[in-house]
Amino acid sequence: MNTRQHPRPQPQFQLRNAVLLMAIAAAYPVSVQAAGTAGVAQFAVGDVSLRRADGKTDALVKGKDIGSGEAIVTGPTGRAQV
């Protein structure tokens, strides 16, 4: 009869999961934006405007916040990146 006790294996998968979670969190940092902000204009060239929910339009310029529900309207030569 064998009475030797074998040591219990340590659950290393928990440490691996924690390390994986930290790596993913570091790769995809959370950006904090103002409430209702859908994006920020990175650049706007040509005929580009921002149409608000009330129908008014403003010129879209670099750095301008774009709110949820607002539309970017471009003319034939307009280009924009959000």
Rosetta blueprint (number, residue, H / E / L):
1 M L
2 N L
3 T L
4 R L
5 Q L
6 H L
7 P L
8 R L
9 P L
10 Q L
11 P L
12 Q L
13 F H
14 Q H
15 L H
16 R H
17 N H
18 A H
19 V H
20 L H
21 L H
22 M H
23 A H
24 I H
25 A H
26 A H
27 A H
28 Y L
29 P L
30 V L
31 S L
32 V L
33 Q L
34 A L
35 A L
36 G L
37 T E
38 A E
39 G E
40 V E
41 A L
42 Q L
43 F E
44 A E
45 V E
46 G L
47 D L
48 V E
49 S E
50 L E
51 R E
52 R L
53 A L
54 D L
55 G L
56 K L
57 T E
58 D E
59 A E
60 L L
61 V L
62 K L
63 G L
64 K L
65 D E
66 I E
67 G E
68 S L
69 G L
70 E L
71 A E
72 I E
73 V E
74 T E
75 G L
76 P L
77 T L
78 G L
79 R E
80 A E
81 Q E
82 V L
